[in-house]
Amino acid sequence: MFSPDETIELNIAIIGGGSAGMALATKLNGSPATVFEPSTAAERDCSWALWANESQLKKLSTSVQGSWDQWRIIDHNHEVVHQSDHYCYTALSAEKYLNHCETNLKAPINLVRASVENLVAKSGGGQFEAGGQHYRAKTIYDSRPPKLEDNSLCQHFIGWEIILAEPIENADIATLMDFRVDQSRGLHFIYVLPYSDRHLLVESTMISTHIEDKDWYRSAISGWLAERNMQVQSKVREEFGVISMATVAPHNSEINHIGAAGGAVRLSSGYAFSTIQTQMSALAASITVGSPHLPKAFSKRLIFMDKVFNRALKAQPDQGVSFFMATARALDADQFSHFMLGNAGVIEWLKVIYAIPKRPFIKAALKQCFSHD
């Protein structure tokens, strides 16, 4: 036992035991580290998604809530359905994933169920308090969510996990975007993951600079369900989230930031899980050879293109539906998966550029070239 007046010396401190923090902890090979996370996995349950291949599905099998080899995007005029033999759109239970990671932590990795407070950072490490105890770490990786800047583009949503009174058709298809909803406040769509023909996750998602009152999203979900005569028998849970779609500033430049604060969120889509896994694997390998610096999550080219996309979307939100529908129509299932994962090649990019409305993107690209962002 340590005295509260004693300072515990650490090699690596990981602040936050979410997707990034636990991924790094589980991938470290023999490097002593301590994860600080105040909340249990059950308290942080939500749905995470990715396009997974067969190998990834196997590795994540204990956390998979549902997977679909077909997905669709819909507006009032078109429905684009993709079907892949190589990728499944996959939903993970954050609770199951985090529980699995915590259960499989082995010495010299420790978990402290406490918040980090009074952090004084210096040269990649620093001192702090947690659970009434003093700590000093040589290296700190902070995965706490970044602060959102005013008027920045965000993806914000409320989701209901529900049980329906009657089964639905096409429960083998995930609906990534259904744009047949109110578009007056920004780009708005309904996201539907059918875990079975009666067990669904339904989200009302907005991409805009203004976060709505929670009852607005709830009303959108209720309206979408009512229009399709879907009666809710019971509601399992509700989740609320806000994902920045702009470049984020770190809390403290003296330490490394991982996860969303470390630039692992795809700016044009909000997807992060796959990138976090790849980035944390690379970071763990670097730590093993004595290099604690965080590898870049995305290439400069991809970041530039995503910023152009978001600048065009922010300037002309009424064009958002056509942007996404054109992208979906231009690519086949595997190309779409690569594109959303941030792994698109020249051919995929050329197809997208050729398909989307040109004028908004040319204007956005020129502005981005001369911006300091």
Buried (B, 14 or more C-beta within 10 A) or exposed (E): EEEEEEEBEBBBBBBBBBBBBBBBBBBBEEBEBBBBBBEBBEEBBBBBBBBBBEEBBEEBEEBBBBBBBBBBBBBEEEEBBBEBEEBBBBBBBBBBBBBBBBEEBEEEBBBBBBBBEEBEBEEBBBBBBBBEBBBBBBBBBBBBBBEBBEEBBBBBBBBBBBBBEEEBEEBEBBBBBBBBBEBEEBBBBBBBBBBEBBBBBBBBBBBBBEBBEEEBBBBBBBBBBEEEEBEBEEEEEBBEBEBBBBBBEBBBEBBBBBBBBBBBBBBBBBBBBBBBBBBBBBBBBBBEEEEBEBBEBBEEEBBBBBBBBBBBBBEBBEBBBBBBBBBBEBBEBBBBBBBBBBEBEEEBBEBBEEBBEEEBBEBBBEBBEEEEE
